[in-house]
Each structure stands twice: as structure tokens, then as C-alpha cells.
Amino acid sequence: MRLTDQAHALIANVFKAGETAIDATAGNGHDTRFLCQLAGPSGKVFAIDIQQQALDQTAAMLLNFEYKNYELICGDHQLLTELIPSEHRCRISAVMFNLGYLPGGDHLQITRETSTLSAIEAALALIRPGGIITILAYPGHPGGAAETRAVSSLLDQLEATQFKAQRIYSHSDSTKAPRLFAVTRLE
Ligand SMILES: C[S@@+](CC[C@H](N)C(=O)[O-])C[C@H]1O[C@@H](n2cnc3c(N)ncnc32)[C@H](O)[C@@H]1O
């Protein structure tokens, strides 16, 4: 199974209809669409991207469906706490990060170690007990190896009585192969 599919499988185990999720890197909208489908009409998805171009592509893609359960937010995910209304604190069921750059877009608009760590820390404070964060990281991108190591190290430092961290490697032995991280807040 591809790591993107594994991330979706982990999310689907936790995120149920009527709940709220965040796509912290909307990109072309594939993860947002997946989350909208799970959320159902009574749920909600916040999709964030630093590039308006990505949100335009996400909006265009979602037009093919009849979802009305999402909100697109243009901003830096390191400001997640400010971007998401405060009533959602500790009530978010799932947060997805798919790091790197927009496929087909500007490769200089890439996720960066410092802001990624701040965003994950903010996401940790937003998820409910039992909630999950998935982070798909790409060590082969410029800066991606350091970013992937930093994410791994952040997960090492999590309080084991509060969070469970998982690392899922792709089948390739290459050091440049993508990595999937998942963090669950214990109930
Ligand atoms: C690999 S793409 C995401 C793919 C997307 N999840 C999908 O399903 O199509 C990474 C996205 O992260 C966005 N990004 C980069 N830095 C960001 C930041 N600091 N805050 C929010 N989004 C950022 C990029 O603009 C890009 O669209």
C-alpha cells in the first residue's frame, strides 16, 4: 500500500462522520476531498495552504463533488492556533500533513523544518483524546532530510503517557524514500 493510502487508512480508523479535521497542507486537494467524504454533511474540514494557487486548485477539484462541509484558509500552518477558531481546541479528530511542495507548482514554496515543527506542536494541542495527526515526509526534497529527522526527533520527545507515535517506512531501502509518521493522543 502507498504511504498516502496508509495515511488515509489510519485517519479513517479515527475520524468519523460529524467530526472536525484539518488538512494542514491542502495542495491539490486530494487529502481534503478524502477528509470531506469522511466528515459527511454534519462534519467540517479546514483546509490550509500557504499558497492561494493550491487553494484554488483544491476548490476547483472539490467543485466536482457536492461537499459543503469545508473551509479553505490561506495561511502558514505554523499559525494553526490562530487560523482555527478557538472552540475547536482539543476537539479536532484528525490533522493531515503532506510535506514538501505543490506538485506542478513552485518548488521553492516548500514546507520548512522550523514552521513544520511549530505546526505539529500546534496540532498536538488541537486534537481530542483519541485524535490523530499524520505526517508524510519526503527526505529526498531539498531540506527534506533535515525536516524528516526533526519530525522524528519531535515525536521521540513526546510524553509517552499522553501520545503514541508510529513510524511507517516505505518498502524502498533508499534513505530518500518517504516516511509516514502518525501521532495519536491517548484517551
Ligand atoms: C505535497 S503538497 C500537499 C499535497 C496535498 N495534501 C494533496 O492531497 O494534494 C504540500 C503543500 O504544502 C504547502 N505548504 C508549504 N509550506 C506551507 C506552510 N508553511 N503552511 C501551509 N502550507 C504550506 C505547499 O504550498 C503545498 O501545496
The ligand as an SDF file (V2000), in Angstrom:
LIG
                    3D

 27 29  0  0  0  0  0  0  0  0999 V2000
    2.8270   17.9070   -1.0940 C   0  0  0  0  0  0  0  0  0  0  0  0
    1.7650   19.2950   -1.1700 S   0  0  0  0  0  0  0  0  0  0  0  0
    0.2940   18.7090   -0.3670 C   0  0  0  0  0  0  0  0  0  0  0  0
   -0.4970   17.7250   -1.1650 C   0  0  0  0  0  0  0  0  0  0  0  0
   -1.9540   17.6570   -0.7430 C   0  0  0  0  0  0  0  0  0  0  0  0
   -2.1370   17.1860    0.6000 N   0  0  0  0  0  0  0  0  0  0  0  0
   -2.8380   16.8910   -1.7030 C   0  0  0  0  0  0  0  0  0  0  0  0
   -3.5580   15.9700   -1.2710 O   0  0  0  0  0  0  0  0  0  0  0  0
   -2.8510   17.2280   -2.8860 O   0  0  0  0  0  0  0  0  0  0  0  0
    2.4390   20.3820    0.0660 C   0  0  0  0  0  0  0  0  0  0  0  0
    1.6990   21.6990    0.2040 C   0  0  0  0  0  0  0  0  0  0  0  0
    2.1830   22.3410    1.3980 O   0  0  0  0  0  0  0  0  0  0  0  0
    2.0570   23.7360    1.1920 C   0  0  0  0  0  0  0  0  0  0  0  0
    2.8650   24.4600    2.1870 N   0  0  0  0  0  0  0  0  0  0  0  0
    4.2050   24.6650    2.1890 C   0  0  0  0  0  0  0  0  0  0  0  0
    4.5660   25.3550    3.2860 N   0  0  0  0  0  0  0  0  0  0  0  0
    3.4270   25.6020    3.9790 C   0  0  0  0  0  0  0  0  0  0  0  0
    3.1420   26.2860    5.1940 C   0  0  0  0  0  0  0  0  0  0  0  0
    4.1300   26.8310    5.9390 N   0  0  0  0  0  0  0  0  0  0  0  0
    1.8640   26.3660    5.6120 N   0  0  0  0  0  0  0  0  0  0  0  0
    0.8480   25.8120    4.8790 C   0  0  0  0  0  0  0  0  0  0  0  0
    1.0750   25.1470    3.7050 N   0  0  0  0  0  0  0  0  0  0  0  0
    2.3340   25.0340    3.2710 C   0  0  0  0  0  0  0  0  0  0  0  0
    2.5340   23.9230   -0.2400 C   0  0  0  0  0  0  0  0  0  0  0  0
    2.0690   25.1500   -0.7490 O   0  0  0  0  0  0  0  0  0  0  0  0
    1.9310   22.6790   -0.9280 C   0  0  0  0  0  0  0  0  0  0  0  0
    0.7250   22.9940   -1.5530 O   0  0  0  0  0  0  0  0  0  0  0  0
  1  2  1  0
  2  3  1  0
  2 10  1  0
  3  4  1  0
  4  5  1  0
  5  6  1  0
  5  7  1  0
  7  8  2  0
  7  9  1  0
 10 11  1  0
 11 12  1  0
 11 26  1  0
 12 13  1  0
 13 14  1  0
 13 24  1  0
 14 15  1  0
 14 23  1  0
 15 16  2  0
 16 17  1  0
 17 18  1  0
 17 23  2  0
 18 19  1  0
 18 20  2  0
 20 21  1  0
 21 22  2  0
 22 23  1  0
 24 25  1  0
 24 26  1  0
 26 27  1  0
M  CHG  2   2   1   9  -1
M  END
$$$$
